[in-house]
Amino acid sequence: MTETILANATLILPGEALRGALILRGGEIAEIVPGAAVPAGATDCEGDLLLPGLIELHTDNLERHMEPRPKVNWPHAAAIIAHDAELCSVGITTVFDAMRVGSIPNSRGRYPKYARALASELLELRAAGGLKISHYLHLRAEVCSETLREELDEFGPEDRVGIVSLMDHTPGERQFRDITKLKHYVQGKLGLSDPEFDDHVAELKSLRESFGDDHEIAAVAAARSFGAVLASHDDTTAAQVARSAAHGVRFAEFPTTIEAAAACHAQGIAVMMGAPNLVRGGSHSGNVAAKDLAEADLLDIVSSDYVPSALLSSALMLGDLWGDIARGIRTVTAAPAAAVGLTDRGEIAPGKRADLIRVKRIGGAGAVRGVWIKGARM
């Protein structure tokens, strides 16, 4: 059995940082050996941090590779491979790729159906050994749509659907309570005129009224049939959190207020915030700052959202903020693993998967100097 030794590292264990070595065998962590010794044949990590591989629950990065410029469609296989390589390069070893389900066929092509075909291509590449890291699916169930039920029916338990999130983008609610911020965002993204934006708002409100409640019920049922974890999205009020809890939501993506985050903790729902919010110092939508939730002990999990490299940066920032690097790293390793029931990874401990990253601290930043997946150097 192949043995790899990573020595003289600062090991970030579940509750502490320890200078030591890891012995990897059979794709797992076999032993933890304290001390700075570098045995013959070992990799000398020179005191760098050795962390569990990062676990990403919500990223839009694949869509960025599929459409690198507005209205420029890139071949999907090439986009998936590039996305996979980018995530690996910044220390992400497990990802739940976010794909929207729920289309609006009559909306001049702005919300076309794509998830089933893209998922099939991703799973085929995975089966062929074309991807470096572990990929699962995260279906973003958009209730403000016409086709959600039909699109959910195209997936089954064999599709590695790990998360179904309840998405409600009704204008004036949740993420974009401030319509002026929604207008700025949508017009910048889609190039809509003022009358077109007004039509867009009216269309989404009409869809929510016609389909929203039925689609919400369908998404909850689909998550159960897939064996997937249910997540809420952009909860704003305690009443919305109570509804999420009644559905069996395990974690809340990007609650927009302290009220909602506190209500989540009261209901036993883990709170996830976006790394860009933390790195930038605030929300681009004008909602609660991730740092404020961290300082109030209301932040459990971090997602890179739309900047993959931000995941590691945010964990290091939180470790500095809390004065506890192990706690900061848990928000991107053990905590997301627990939220989705992945018991084989997320910690440096004997018997866990040898998904590991070596990180050199340079000032406040972290440079990834090595990535191992199941003990193999990538």
KAJO-V662170 format. One record per helix or strand. SS is the DSSP state (alpha for helix, beta for strand). FROM is the first residue (numbers start at 0). LEN is the number of residues. Records with the same first field share a line. If there is no record, write none. Layout:
SS = FROM-LEN, FROM-LEN
This chain:
beta = 2-10, 16-9, 27-7, 42-2, 48-4, 53-6, 68-1, 71-1, 91-10, 133-9, 160-7, 228-5, 250-3, 269-5, 300-3, 304-1, 352-1, 355-7, 364-9, 375-2
alpha = 60-6, 75-14, 114-13, 147-5, 156-3, 173-3, 178-12, 193-33, 237-10, 257-9, 274-6, 289-6, 309-13, 324-6, 333-6
